[in-house]
Amino acid sequence: MTLTIPKAGALDFLSLGALVHRLDTGVVPFHKAQGCAIHVSGGEFNTAANLSDCFRMSTGVATAMVDYPIGDLIAERVQAMGVKPFYKRFRHDGARGPNMATVYSDRGHGVRPPVVFYNRSNEAAAQLKPGDFDWGAIFRGGVRWFHSGGIFAALSETTAELIIEAMQAAKAHGAVISFDLNYREKLWAASGGTGRAVEVLRRIVDHVDVLVGNEEDLQKGLGIAGPEVAAKSALDSTAFVRMIDLVVAKYPQIKVLATTLREVHSTNRHQWSAVAWIGGKAYVSPACHLDVYDRVGGGDGFAAGLFYGLLTGETPEESLKLGWAHGALVTTFPGDTTMATLDQVRAYARGGSARIQR
């Protein structure tokens, strides 16, 4: 099946999700930290920010915004990344919220893995519900591609229903619909567990054209049992490719299915590859070694590069390479969103090296 993408629109890409701020203590474990960097993030927002900042596409984000200093900090970063906001605004009561969610993390180092935990108590984004956005007005301006993800779906019963409402509007206006399963055990454990995750995500994926998710996402998020395939390594695409038939049999409207492949030798040393099923054929990217500075956001970087290739009419092979290259580059920067240029992405996709550029 062929992916049909509208040729033009006021927005190339619109995402729906939660904005968060991540407090990053670097290589120091959080319980020993005396300082931190603040990164603005959100699995759905990151993809829009990457497409805008690196790939120079016109993007937007529909989300919650709280009128208090943390909201101001986050909104400033959204503006800096060139993403058009569609905010449902909430007033902070001065003490308890509602709040913009906080993610706490350290980067780990060597044999010590990164640690990530959350405070999503009284989160404004979790209160978003159907009817909060005028999708007719948003999509009438022209939106070529709509995107959301499993992190936002896990926040509350109403966020999942909002995703479905938005996807129905996107479909009515001819936009491509993508979804990143992004299964997060801690979030779903606080929101009904694996059983609810499967029930919710299956309903959402019924509307999806382009699905991003690895084997664990497919198994835990959609309840699809993996075939008995002995993978040689985490970079062996065999098991994922075998699962494609199972996914497409259940969701025949899906036209693209993609994931990254990562083998972790240490916190800072990974091997990286990617695989995509596009138009009925599986493609595998090259593999490379990563010297990781900050691994958060690499998957969103992959999705952005892949989507850019598809939006601009690149071949399936080149689209996958652009996703693979951009995801690799994102792991070399601090924070969750890109600092790469399109020229850097294209050069790495063509096999460029890390030799000094003079």
CORSUL-V904178 format. One record per backbone hydrogen bond with DSSP energy under -0.5 kcal/mol. NH is the residue of the N-H (numbers start at 1). CO is the residue of the C=O. E is the energy in kcal/mol with one decimal. If there is no record, write none. Layout:
nh=NH co=CO e=E
nh=NH co=CO e=E
This chain:
nh=4 co=2 e=-0.6
nh=5 co=3 e=-0.6
nh=10 co=141 e=-1.3
nh=11 co=142 e=-2.6
nh=12 co=58 e=-2.3
nh=13 co=58 e=-1.6
nh=14 co=145 e=-2.3
nh=15 co=60 e=-2.2
nh=16 co=147 e=-2.0
nh=17 co=62 e=-1.8
nh=20 co=41 e=-2.3
nh=21 co=101 e=-2.0
nh=22 co=39 e=-3.8
nh=23 co=21 e=-0.5
nh=23 co=103 e=-3.0
nh=24 co=22 e=-0.7
nh=24 co=37 e=-3.0
nh=25 co=23 e=-0.6
nh=25 co=105 e=-2.2
nh=28 co=25 e=-1.5
nh=32 co=29 e=-2.1
nh=33 co=30 e=-1.4
nh=37 co=24 e=-2.8
nh=39 co=22 e=-2.6
nh=39 co=37 e=-0.5
nh=41 co=20 e=-2.7
nh=46 co=42 e=-3.4
nh=47 co=43 e=-0.8
nh=48 co=44 e=-1.2
nh=49 co=45 e=-2.8
nh=50 co=46 e=-2.7
nh=51 co=47 e=-2.2
nh=52 co=48 e=-1.8
nh=53 co=49 e=-3.0
nh=54 co=50 e=-2.0
nh=55 co=50 e=-1.4
nh=56 co=52 e=-0.9
nh=57 co=51 e=-2.4
nh=59 co=57 e=-0.7
nh=59 co=82 e=-0.5
nh=60 co=13 e=-1.8
nh=61 co=84 e=-2.3
nh=62 co=15 e=-2.9
nh=63 co=61 e=-0.5
nh=63 co=86 e=-2.0
nh=65 co=88 e=-2.1
nh=67 co=90 e=-2.6
nh=68 co=66 e=-1.8
nh=71 co=68 e=-0.6
nh=72 co=68 e=-2.3
nh=73 co=69 e=-2.3
nh=74 co=70 e=-2.2
nh=75 co=71 e=-2.9
nh=76 co=72 e=-2.1
nh=77 co=73 e=-1.4
nh=78 co=74 e=-2.1
nh=79 co=75 e=-2.3
nh=80 co=76 e=-2.2
nh=81 co=77 e=-1.9
nh=82 co=79 e=-1.6
nh=83 co=78 e=-1.9
nh=84 co=59 e=-2.6
nh=86 co=61 e=-2.7
nh=88 co=63 e=-2.2
nh=89 co=87 e=-0.7
nh=90 co=65 e=-2.5
nh=92 co=67 e=-0.6
nh=93 co=97 e=-2.3
nh=98 co=122 e=-0.6
nh=99 co=122 e=-2.8
nh=101 co=19 e=-0.6
nh=102 co=119 e=-2.2
nh=103 co=21 e=-2.4
nh=104 co=117 e=-3.0
nh=105 co=23 e=-2.4
nh=106 co=115 e=-1.6
nh=107 co=26 e=-3.5
nh=108 co=26 e=-0.7
nh=109 co=112 e=-2.1
nh=112 co=109 e=-2.6
nh=113 co=111 e=-0.6
nh=115 co=106 e=-0.8
nh=117 co=104 e=-2.3
nh=119 co=102 e=-2.7
nh=123 co=120 e=-1.1
nh=124 co=99 e=-2.9
nh=127 co=123 e=-0.5
nh=127 co=124 e=-1.7
nh=128 co=125 e=-1.3
nh=132 co=129 e=-1.8
nh=135 co=133 e=-1.6
nh=138 co=134 e=-2.1
nh=139 co=135 e=-3.0
nh=140 co=136 e=-1.8
nh=141 co=137 e=-0.8
nh=141 co=138 e=-0.6
nh=142 co=139 e=-1.6
nh=144 co=11 e=-2.2
nh=146 co=176 e=-3.4
nh=147 co=14 e=-2.4
nh=148 co=178 e=-1.3
nh=150 co=180 e=-2.9
nh=153 co=149 e=-1.7
nh=154 co=150 e=-1.4
nh=155 co=152 e=-1.3
nh=160 co=156 e=-1.3
nh=161 co=157 e=-1.4
nh=162 co=158 e=-2.1
nh=163 co=159 e=-2.2
nh=164 co=160 e=-1.8
nh=165 co=161 e=-2.3
nh=166 co=162 e=-2.6
nh=167 co=163 e=-2.6
nh=168 co=164 e=-2.3
nh=169 co=165 e=-1.8
nh=170 co=166 e=-2.7
nh=171 co=167 e=-2.6
nh=172 co=168 e=-2.0
nh=173 co=169 e=-1.3
nh=174 co=171 e=-1.5
nh=175 co=170 e=-2.4
nh=176 co=144 e=-2.4
nh=178 co=146 e=-2.9
nh=179 co=210 e=-2.0
nh=180 co=148 e=-1.9
nh=181 co=179 e=-0.6
nh=181 co=212 e=-2.6
nh=185 co=183 e=-0.6
nh=188 co=184 e=-2.4
nh=189 co=185 e=-2.3
nh=190 co=186 e=-1.1
nh=191 co=188 e=-1.3
nh=192 co=189 e=-0.6
nh=193 co=188 e=-3.6
nh=196 co=192 e=-0.7
nh=197 co=193 e=-2.0
nh=198 co=194 e=-2.5
nh=199 co=195 e=-1.9
nh=200 co=196 e=-2.8
nh=201 co=197 e=-3.0
nh=202 co=198 e=-2.1
nh=203 co=199 e=-1.3
nh=204 co=200 e=-1.8
nh=205 co=201 e=-2.8
nh=206 co=202 e=-1.1
nh=207 co=204 e=-2.2
nh=208 co=205 e=-1.6
nh=209 co=177 e=-2.5
nh=210 co=177 e=-2.2
nh=211 co=256 e=-2.8
nh=212 co=179 e=-2.6
nh=213 co=258 e=-2.4
nh=218 co=214 e=-2.5
nh=219 co=215 e=-2.4
nh=220 co=216 e=-3.1
nh=221 co=216 e=-0.6
nh=221 co=217 e=-2.3
nh=222 co=217 e=-0.7
nh=222 co=218 e=-0.9
nh=223 co=219 e=-0.8
nh=224 co=218 e=-1.8
nh=225 co=223 e=-0.7
nh=229 co=227 e=-1.5
nh=231 co=229 e=-1.1
nh=236 co=233 e=-1.8
nh=237 co=235 e=-0.6
nh=241 co=237 e=-2.8
nh=242 co=238 e=-2.3
nh=243 co=239 e=-1.4
nh=244 co=240 e=-1.1
nh=245 co=241 e=-0.7
nh=246 co=242 e=-0.6
nh=247 co=243 e=-2.3
nh=248 co=244 e=-3.0
nh=249 co=245 e=-1.9
nh=250 co=246 e=-1.2
nh=251 co=247 e=-2.4
nh=254 co=251 e=-1.9
nh=255 co=209 e=-3.0
nh=256 co=209 e=-1.7
nh=257 co=277 e=-2.0
nh=258 co=211 e=-2.2
nh=259 co=275 e=-2.3
nh=261 co=273 e=-3.3
nh=263 co=271 e=-2.2
nh=264 co=262 e=-0.5
nh=265 co=263 e=-0.7
nh=265 co=269 e=-2.1
nh=266 co=269 e=-1.8
nh=267 co=110 e=-3.2
nh=269 co=266 e=-0.9
nh=270 co=290 e=-2.1
nh=271 co=263 e=-2.4
nh=272 co=288 e=-2.7
nh=273 co=261 e=-2.8
nh=275 co=259 e=-2.5
nh=276 co=283 e=-2.6
nh=277 co=257 e=-3.3
nh=278 co=276 e=-0.6
nh=278 co=281 e=-2.7
nh=279 co=255 e=-1.7
nh=281 co=278 e=-1.2
nh=283 co=276 e=-3.1
nh=285 co=274 e=-2.9
nh=288 co=272 e=-1.8
nh=290 co=270 e=-3.4
nh=292 co=268 e=-1.8
nh=292 co=290 e=-0.9
nh=293 co=331 e=-2.6
nh=294 co=331 e=-2.0
nh=298 co=295 e=-1.7
nh=301 co=297 e=-2.2
nh=302 co=298 e=-2.1
nh=303 co=299 e=-2.3
nh=304 co=300 e=-2.3
nh=305 co=301 e=-2.0
nh=306 co=302 e=-2.5
nh=307 co=303 e=-2.8
nh=308 co=304 e=-2.5
nh=309 co=305 e=-2.1
nh=310 co=306 e=-2.1
nh=311 co=307 e=-3.0
nh=312 co=308 e=-2.0
nh=313 co=310 e=-1.0
nh=314 co=309 e=-2.7
nh=319 co=315 e=-2.8
nh=320 co=316 e=-2.3
nh=321 co=317 e=-2.1
nh=322 co=318 e=-2.5
nh=323 co=319 e=-2.0
nh=324 co=320 e=-2.7
nh=325 co=321 e=-3.0
nh=326 co=322 e=-2.4
nh=327 co=323 e=-2.5
nh=328 co=324 e=-1.9
nh=329 co=325 e=-2.2
nh=330 co=326 e=-2.3
nh=331 co=327 e=-1.1
nh=331 co=328 e=-0.5
nh=332 co=329 e=-1.9
nh=333 co=330 e=-1.4
nh=342 co=54 e=-0.6
nh=345 co=341 e=-2.1
nh=346 co=342 e=-2.8
nh=347 co=343 e=-2.4
nh=348 co=344 e=-2.4
nh=349 co=345 e=-2.6
nh=350 co=346 e=-1.6
nh=351 co=348 e=-1.6
nh=352 co=347 e=-2.3
nh=358 co=356 e=-0.6
